[in-house]
Amino acid sequence: MLRIHFTADDLARVRFAPRPSPLQELHAALTTAVAPFPAGPLFGRWRARILRTLPTAAAPLADLVPGGRPPAFLDVLGDTLDEAFDRIRATRPETVRAELERVYGAGPAPRWIRGLHAGEAASWRAVRRAQRAAYETVLAPVWPLVQDLHRDAFARHALTVAEHGLTAALLSLAPGTRFDGTVWEWPAAAPDRDIHPAGRGLLLVPTFHHPSGPLLHDLPPHPVVLTYPPSPALPPPAPQPEAPEDPLAAALGRTRAALLRLLTTPLTTTELAQALHISNATASTHAAALRSAALLTTTRTGRSVTHTRTPLADLVVGARGGGGRL
């Protein structure tokens, strides 16, 4: 059973996350992909597909979870992957060392993990590349739907709080739990655990890729983060049929190939980001890579940046049978 003990300050600081965090959702998805619990009909084929298609570049993430539980400094929130990674990188060195020692115990760690322990930039870059590679495979294709589902869950809980109060919202969030005003009990959660936010508050984050109960992140002095499957249950997006092999995506990556195909007419960074459901910073990074490969040009007018396909890009995209909008 999980028991969360609230003080008056904690009750005043219970919050529902207004938007999903891509890194938090990615970690929930990867936990589901490798977890020992039965996959069930909703997750079985999805799990097999994810394990089959994860790129080699994501392999370092497995080294970070040698015993099934990741180091706590990986569980951070952020509206983008870059923002979340910057928060990971800002973790105090003593916390990084303590968490790596906890997950590895007395066992030997790979050389690059010891580099994290020592604060080596190359090791941290390996984490960032692995997270990005896993995100592009696991979440990028379904991220717009995750955002829609999150908005629905947030609105539902906000209305419950407004109409019936916090107790009703907590109980509707996780049917079968009990709340007496000071202790929130999850009878089905394992292992037996007591959590004391002690005035730090609680942030509630729905996940659409982890069906078997709450995931907890408790790292003082930050608020306790509880990630939960929403109720009524919302399954992850159904696996899409395997698409025909796309040489352009294989060469450039799915997002950059999609970005090029969008540029049938010049578009700004903001327009590209909105169409691809990514942040402006991420769209700008992809555009810079394509510009360095002579596949697009960029012009700036005031604060607006506009991107245009080059003739070389027209030829590359045309080789796949046209460059219409996706």
N, C-alpha and C positions, 0 to 999 in steps of 0.2 A: 504494500500500500504506500502511496505517496501522500504526504501531509505537508501542506504549505501553511505556515503559521504567520498570520498577519498582525502587525501592530496598527494603531490608528493612522500612523504616517504611511504605512504600506497601503492601506485601503484608500487613502487619498491619492496614491500614486499608481493605481492600477490603470494601465493604458492598453488599448487595442492598437496594434500597428496599422497605420493608415495605408500603407502600401507594402508590397512584398519586397523582400531582400533577396537578390539573386544568389548570393553566396550561401545564405541560410537555407534557401530552397534547394540549392545544389547539394549541400551536405546532407539534407534530409533524403534526397533522391539517391545519393550514393550509399547512404546507410541502408535504405531499402533494398538496393541492388545486391548488397553483399550480406544482408542480415540472415540469420539462421531460421527465422520464423517462416511458416508456410506462406508462399506467395499468393495463393488463392487465384481465382479466375481473373480478377481484375489486373493483378500485377505479374502473373506468371510469364506471359509472353513478353510483356514490357521488360521485365528483369532480364530475360534471356537476350533480348535485342540489345539492351544497354551494355551488358557484359561482352557481347560479341562485337559491338561497334566502337567501344571506347578506344580512342587513339593511343598509340604508344606514348605520346607526349604527356598523357595524364597519369602514367604509371607512378611517378613520385608520390602521388597522393596516397597510394597503398602503403608506402613506407612510413607515412605519418600515422597510420592506424594499425600498428603491429598486433595489438590484442583486441581490436574491435572498438576501442574507445579512442577518439582523437584527442590531441592536446587541446585544452580549453581555449588557448589563445586563437584557435582557428574559427571559433564561433563568434563572429561579429556581425553586426548589421550595417547595411549601407545601401543606398539607392542604386548603386552601380557596382560592378566588380572592382573597378579601380578604387572607388571610395572604400570598399570593404577591405581590399588588400592593404591600402594605406593605413587603415586602423590596425590590421594585423601587424604590419611592419613597425608600428609605433608601440607595440607591446614592450614592457620593460624587460631588459635582458635577463634579469633574475627570474621573471615569470616564465620566459621561454625555456630557460635551463631547467627550472623545476618541473614544468609540464613534460618536457622531453624525457627527463629522468623518470617521471612517473609512468609514462606509457612504455618505456623500454626497460625499466627496472635495472637489473644487473646484466641484462642481455646485451650483445653487441649491436651497435647501430651502424647503418651504412655511412660511408664517408661523408656524403653530402648532408646527412642529418646532423653529423657532428659539426658541419659547417654552419648550420643554423644555430647550434649551441654556441658557436664562437662568433656569430654575427657576420659571417662571410656573405658579401653581396651576391656572389654566384649562386649560393644555395637558396637565397631568398628569391632570386630570379627564377630558379627552377620551380619553386612553389607557384609563383605567379603564372608561368607558362602552363603548368599542369592544371591549375584552376581554369584558366581560359580555354584550354583544349577540352576539358570535361564539360564546361558550360556550353560550348558550341555544339557538342554532340547531344547532351542530355536535355538542356533547357531551351537553348535558343529557338528550336523549331516550335516550341509550345509556349514561349514566354508571354505573348499577347493574351492567350487564353488564361494562363495563371494570373495575370493582372486583372482580367475580368472576374474570375472566380474570387479573387481576394477582395475586390471592391464589393461584390455581393455579400461576402461574409462580414465585412466591416460594416456595411450599411445595416445588415440584419442585427448585429450585436449592438450597434449604436441606438437603433430604435428600441431594442429591448431595455437597454439602460434607461433611456428617456421615459419609457412608458411604465416600466415595472421595477427599475432599480438594479444595482450591481449584482445582488444575490441571484436574481432571476437570470441575469445575463451569464453569470458564471455557470449556473446549473444547466442552462440551455446550451452552453458551449460544449459541455461534456456530460451528456446524460449518464446517470448512474453514479455521479459524484455527489458529495454531501458538503454543505457549507453552513456552519453554525454562527457565522459572523466574525469568527476569529481564525478558524482552521478549515481549510479546504481539503477534503479527503478524496483521493482517487483510489477506490478499493481494488480496481483491476490492474493498477500500475505495479510494475516490479522493476528493481528490487525494493524492499521496504526502506523508505527513506523519509527523513524530515528536513524540510527546507525552511530556513529562517531569514527572510529578506532583511529584517532588522532596520526598517525605515528606508531601504533602497527602492522599494516598490516592485511591481511586477509588470512586465511587458508581454502581451499575449499575441502570438504570431501564428496564423493558420498555415498549414503546409498541405499540399495536394499530392505529395509523393511519399508520404509515410503513414500507413494506415493503422499502425499497432500501438497507439497510445502516445503520451507526451514525451518530448525530448526537452531536457533541461540544460540551461547554461547558467551557472552560478559562479561568477568571478567578481568578488568584491574589488573595488567599491561600486561597480556598475549594477544597475537593476538586474534582478533575476529575469531571464528570458525563458518563457515556456512556449514551445512550439507544439501545436496540437493538430490532429486531423479534424476538419470542420464537421459539424453536424447540422443538418443531415449530411451524410457522407457524400463527398464529391470525388469521384475517381479521377485519376490522372487522365490526360487525353489519351484516347485509344491510339495504339500504334498505327501509323499511316502505312499504306502499301509501299513496298520498296519501289522507289522511283528508278527510272532508267538511269544508267550510269551517266554522270555529267562530268565530262573532262574539265570543263571550266571551273566547276566547284572543287574538283579534286586538285586542281593546280593552284587555285587562289583561296579556297575556303568558301563555304556556303554564303557567308555574309557579304564578302567582297564580290563574289559572282553576282549576287542579287543586287548589290549596289550598282554595279556596271550596267546591269539590265534595266535598272530604273532610269538611267540617264539617257533616255530617248530624246529628252530636251534638257537643257541646263537646269539644275536644281540646287538650292541652298543646302548648307549642312543641316539646318533645322528640318527642312522638308525631307531629306534623306533619313534623318533620325526618326522622324514620325512615321515614315513609310515602312521602315525596317524594325520599328519598335525597339530601338536602342537609344542610348544617351547621345547628346550632341558630341560629347568628348570621344565616345567610341566611334561615331560616324566620322569625326575628323581624323582619328587615328587610321581608320581603314582607307579614307580618301588619301591621306599622306602616303601610305604604302603603295596605293595604285598610281599616285602621281610619280613616285620615285621609279616605277616600272614603265613610265611613259604611256599609261593607259587613261589618264585624265589630266586635265589642266584646271587650275584654280585661279579665279579672279576675285579681288576684294573691292567692294564698293561701300565705303563707310565701315559700318560694323557687320555688314552682310558679306558672306563668303559663298560664291557660286562655283559649282563644279560642272565640267563639260567633258564628255568622252572625246578622246583623240581618234583620228582615223584608224590608228592601229587597234584601238579597242573596238571600233565598229567592225573591223574585220574579224577580231577574235570572237565577239558576241555573235556576229552574223554566221559564223561557222557552226553555231549550235541551232541555226534555223530561225534567226530573227531576234530582235532585241526589244520586243514589246514589254510593257509594264507587267509586273508580276501580279 
